[in-house]
Amino acid sequence: MFKHICGNQETDYDNVSAMKRFVVILGIILFVLGIVALVHPSFDYHKHEEVARIGPITATVDKPETANIPVAATVALLVSGLVLIVLGARAKR
């Protein structure tokens, strides 16, 4: 009866612990993505374009494209990842 009135301490602790783990894991993921963007700021891919169609016959061209990751996005990933890791680790029970 006392647990019913005061609330279940173990359930509250489990919820906080799960939230801390989630925040730390999210921070680690963001930080790793920031490191990948820092090490490899551009990546190449191929785009298929249809240039001509005559009945059932089509002609396509395979064009190489390059995409660059902005430096601001890289810095934002690194900083937000670090902040989440620190806040998750320092959160109170």
C-alpha positions as CSV (number, residue, x, y, z in Angstrom):
1,M,0.0,0.0,0.0
2,F,2.9,2.4,0.8
3,K,4.4,1.8,-2.7
4,H,1.0,2.7,-4.3
5,I,0.9,6.0,-2.5
6,C,4.5,7.1,-2.9
7,G,5.1,5.6,-6.4
8,N,7.3,2.8,-7.4
9,Q,11.0,3.9,-7.0
10,E,12.3,1.1,-9.2
11,T,10.1,1.9,-12.1
12,D,11.2,5.6,-12.0
13,Y,14.8,4.5,-11.8
14,D,14.4,2.2,-14.8
15,N,12.8,5.0,-16.9
16,V,15.6,7.4,-16.1
17,S,18.2,4.8,-16.8
18,A,16.6,3.9,-20.1
19,M,16.5,7.6,-21.0
20,K,20.2,8.1,-20.1
21,R,21.1,5.1,-22.3
22,F,19.1,6.4,-25.2
23,V,20.7,9.9,-24.9
24,V,24.2,8.5,-24.7
25,I,23.6,6.1,-27.6
26,L,22.2,8.9,-29.7
27,G,25.1,11.1,-28.9
28,I,27.6,8.4,-29.9
29,I,25.8,7.9,-33.2
30,L,25.8,11.6,-34.0
31,F,29.5,11.9,-33.0
32,V,30.5,8.9,-35.2
33,L,28.6,10.4,-38.1
34,G,30.5,13.7,-37.5
35,I,33.8,11.9,-37.6
36,V,32.9,10.1,-40.8
37,A,31.9,13.4,-42.3
38,L,35.1,14.9,-41.2
39,V,37.3,12.1,-42.6
40,H,35.3,11.8,-45.9
41,P,33.7,15.2,-46.7
42,S,32.6,14.2,-50.2
43,F,31.3,11.1,-51.8
44,D,30.6,10.0,-55.4
45,Y,27.6,8.3,-56.8
46,H,26.2,7.5,-60.2
47,K,23.0,8.8,-61.7
48,H,21.3,7.0,-64.5
49,E,19.6,9.4,-67.0
50,E,17.4,8.4,-69.9
51,V,18.5,10.4,-73.0
52,A,16.4,8.8,-75.7
53,R,13.4,6.5,-76.1
54,I,12.4,5.0,-79.5
55,G,9.6,2.5,-79.0
56,P,10.8,-0.3,-76.7
57,I,14.4,0.8,-77.0
58,T,15.9,3.3,-74.5
59,A,19.3,4.9,-74.3
60,T,20.6,5.8,-70.8
61,V,23.7,7.6,-69.7
62,D,25.5,6.8,-66.4
63,K,26.6,10.2,-65.0
64,P,29.1,10.4,-62.1
65,E,28.0,12.9,-59.4
66,T,29.8,14.2,-56.3
67,A,28.0,15.4,-53.1
68,N,29.8,17.4,-50.5
69,I,28.9,17.5,-46.8
70,P,29.0,21.1,-45.5
71,V,31.5,21.9,-42.8
72,A,28.8,23.4,-40.6
73,A,26.9,20.1,-40.7
74,T,30.0,18.2,-39.7
75,V,30.7,20.6,-36.8
76,A,27.0,20.4,-35.7
77,L,27.1,16.6,-35.6
78,L,30.3,16.6,-33.6
79,V,29.2,19.2,-31.1
80,S,25.7,17.8,-30.6
81,G,27.0,14.3,-30.2
82,L,29.5,15.4,-27.5
83,V,26.8,17.4,-25.7
84,L,24.4,14.5,-25.6
85,I,27.1,12.1,-24.4
86,V,28.1,14.5,-21.6
87,L,24.6,15.3,-20.6
88,G,23.5,11.6,-20.7
89,A,26.5,10.6,-18.6
90,R,26.0,13.4,-16.0
91,A,22.2,13.1,-15.7
92,K,21.0,12.3,-12.1
93,R,19.1,9.2,-11.3
